[in-house]
C-alpha cells in the first residue's frame, strides 16, 4: 500500500477552489495548470487534478488524458517562452517517492544550464549524496532554505503566467 503524506487542509484543493488568477495558467474540465510558487527553474509549472485524488492510481481515464494534454500544451508554451535545453516532467506517488502534498500534481519544468537540481527532481537527484537508505522517506527538513531562495513573488508569478499563457497553442 502506498503511504500518503498528510496535509490538512489540502493546499492544492484550496488553489482549485479559489482559482487564483496569479497562479492559474489554464483551466480545463479536469485540470488546472498552475505556476509553481517555488521556481527551482524559471517557468516551473504543475498540472493538478480538479478532483481531490492523491495519486496517479486514483485518476479516471478521462482525467489521465486531460492531464497529459494539459502537460503537453504547457510544455509547448514553455519552449516558446523560455527556450529551455530540456523539459523535465515528473509526478510522485507516496511519501517514499518524495510526494509532499496528497493531491495529484504533474510537474512540467523547463530545464536550463546551471540548475542545482541535478538530473531529476530535487528530492531524488541527491538521493545518494544525502546518505539516505533505500526505502526511507524523503526528509524535507533541509529543504526550507532552498525553498525560500526560489520562492517567487506574486509579481514574478504574474509575469511568468502572462508570458506562458501568451504562448499556449491555439
C-alpha positions as CSV (number, residue, x, y, z in Angstrom):
1,X,0.0,0.0,0.0
2,X,1.3,3.4,-0.9
3,X,1.8,5.6,2.2
4,X,0.5,9.1,1.6
5,X,1.6,12.4,3.0
6,X,-0.9,14.2,5.3
7,X,-1.7,17.8,4.8
8,X,-5.0,19.3,6.2
9,X,-6.3,21.4,4.6
10,X,-5.1,20.3,1.2
11,X,-3.2,23.3,-0.3
12,X,-4.0,22.2,-3.8
13,X,-7.7,21.9,-3.1
14,X,-7.6,25.4,-1.9
15,X,-6.0,26.5,-5.2
16,X,-8.7,24.7,-7.2
17,X,-11.4,26.3,-5.0
18,X,-10.1,29.8,-5.5
19,X,-8.6,29.5,-9.0
20,X,-6.3,32.4,-8.1
21,X,-5.6,34.1,-11.4
22,X,-2.0,34.9,-10.5
23,X,-1.2,31.2,-10.2
24,X,-3.5,29.7,-12.9
25,X,-2.3,29.4,-16.4
26,X,-5.1,27.4,-17.9
27,X,-8.4,25.9,-16.7
28,X,-9.8,22.6,-18.1
29,X,-12.7,20.4,-17.1
30,X,-10.5,18.1,-15.2
31,X,-7.3,20.1,-14.7
32,X,-5.8,23.4,-13.6
33,X,-2.4,24.3,-14.9
34,X,-0.6,26.5,-12.4
35,X,2.7,28.2,-11.9
36,X,4.7,26.6,-9.1
37,X,5.4,29.3,-6.4
38,X,8.7,27.6,-5.8
39,X,10.6,28.3,-9.0
40,X,13.5,25.9,-8.8
41,X,13.6,26.6,-12.6
42,X,12.0,29.7,-14.0
43,X,8.7,28.8,-15.5
44,X,8.2,25.6,-13.5
45,X,4.5,24.6,-13.7
46,X,2.2,21.9,-12.4
47,X,-0.9,20.4,-13.9
48,X,-3.2,19.5,-11.0
49,X,-6.4,17.4,-10.9
50,X,-9.5,19.5,-10.1
51,X,-10.9,16.5,-8.2
52,X,-9.1,15.7,-5.0
53,X,-7.2,12.4,-5.6
54,X,-3.9,11.6,-4.1
55,X,-2.0,9.6,-6.8
56,X,-1.9,8.5,-10.4
57,X,-3.6,5.3,-9.4
58,X,-6.7,7.2,-8.3
59,X,-7.3,9.1,-11.5
60,X,-10.0,8.3,-14.0
61,X,-9.0,7.6,-17.6
62,X,-10.6,10.9,-18.7
63,X,-8.5,12.7,-16.0
64,X,-5.3,11.0,-17.2
65,X,-6.0,12.0,-20.8
66,X,-6.8,15.6,-19.8
67,X,-3.6,15.9,-17.6
68,X,-1.3,14.7,-20.4
69,X,-2.9,17.1,-22.9
70,X,-2.6,20.0,-20.5
71,X,1.0,19.0,-19.7
72,X,1.9,18.9,-23.5
73,X,0.2,22.3,-24.0
74,X,2.1,24.0,-21.2
75,X,5.4,22.3,-22.3
76,X,4.9,23.7,-25.8
77,X,4.3,27.2,-24.3
78,X,7.4,26.8,-22.0
79,X,9.6,26.0,-25.0
80,X,8.3,29.2,-26.8
81,X,8.6,31.3,-23.6
82,X,12.0,30.2,-22.3
83,X,13.8,28.2,-25.0
84,X,14.9,25.6,-22.4
85,X,17.5,23.0,-23.1
86,X,15.0,20.3,-22.0
87,X,11.7,19.7,-20.4
88,X,11.5,17.6,-17.2
89,X,8.2,16.0,-16.3
90,X,7.6,14.1,-13.1
91,X,5.0,13.0,-10.7
92,X,5.4,11.5,-7.2
93,X,3.1,8.8,-5.7
94,X,3.5,8.4,-1.9
95,X,5.9,9.6,0.7
96,X,8.6,7.1,-0.4
97,X,8.7,8.8,-3.8
98,X,9.0,12.3,-2.3
99,X,5.3,13.3,-2.5
100,X,4.6,16.1,-0.1
101,X,1.0,17.0,-0.9
102,X,-1.7,14.3,-1.0
103,X,-3.2,15.7,-4.2
104,X,-2.3,14.6,-7.7
105,X,0.0,17.1,-9.5
106,X,2.2,16.6,-12.5
107,X,5.3,18.8,-12.8
108,X,6.4,20.4,-16.1
109,X,9.7,22.0,-15.8
110,X,11.8,23.9,-18.3
111,X,15.5,23.0,-17.7
112,X,18.4,25.3,-18.2
113,X,22.1,25.1,-17.6
114,X,23.3,26.0,-14.1
115,X,20.5,24.3,-12.2
116,X,21.2,22.8,-8.8
117,X,18.6,20.1,-9.3
118,X,20.9,17.6,-10.8
119,X,19.3,15.2,-13.3
120,X,15.9,14.7,-11.7
121,X,13.5,16.2,-9.1
122,X,15.5,17.7,-6.2
123,X,14.5,15.2,-3.6
124,X,15.6,12.3,-5.9
125,X,18.6,14.0,-7.6
126,X,20.6,14.0,-4.3
127,X,19.5,10.6,-3.1
128,X,23.0,9.1,-3.0
129,X,24.6,12.3,-1.8
130,X,22.1,12.7,1.0
131,X,23.1,9.4,2.5
132,X,19.6,8.1,2.6
133,X,19.0,4.4,2.6
134,X,16.8,2.6,0.1
135,X,13.2,2.5,1.3
136,X,13.4,5.6,3.6
137,X,11.1,8.6,3.1
138,X,12.3,11.9,1.8
139,X,13.3,14.2,4.7
140,X,12.3,17.7,3.6
141,X,13.9,19.2,6.7
142,X,16.8,20.6,4.8
143,X,14.6,22.0,2.0
144,X,13.4,25.1,3.8
145,X,16.4,27.3,2.9
146,X,16.3,26.1,-0.7
147,X,12.6,26.7,-1.0
148,X,12.9,30.2,0.4
149,X,15.7,31.0,-2.1
150,X,13.5,30.0,-5.0
151,X,10.1,31.4,-3.8
152,X,8.7,33.6,-6.5
153,X,6.9,36.9,-5.6
154,X,3.4,37.5,-6.7
155,X,4.7,39.9,-9.3
156,X,7.2,37.4,-10.7
157,X,4.5,34.7,-10.9
158,X,2.0,37.1,-12.6
159,X,4.6,38.0,-15.2
160,X,5.5,34.4,-15.9
161,X,1.9,33.3,-16.1
162,X,1.1,36.0,-18.6
163,X,4.2,35.0,-20.7
164,X,3.3,31.3,-20.7
165,X,-0.4,32.0,-21.4
166,X,0.6,34.1,-24.4
167,X,2.4,31.1,-25.9
168,X,-0.2,28.4,-25.3
169,X,-1.1,26.6,-28.6
170,X,-4.3,27.9,-30.2
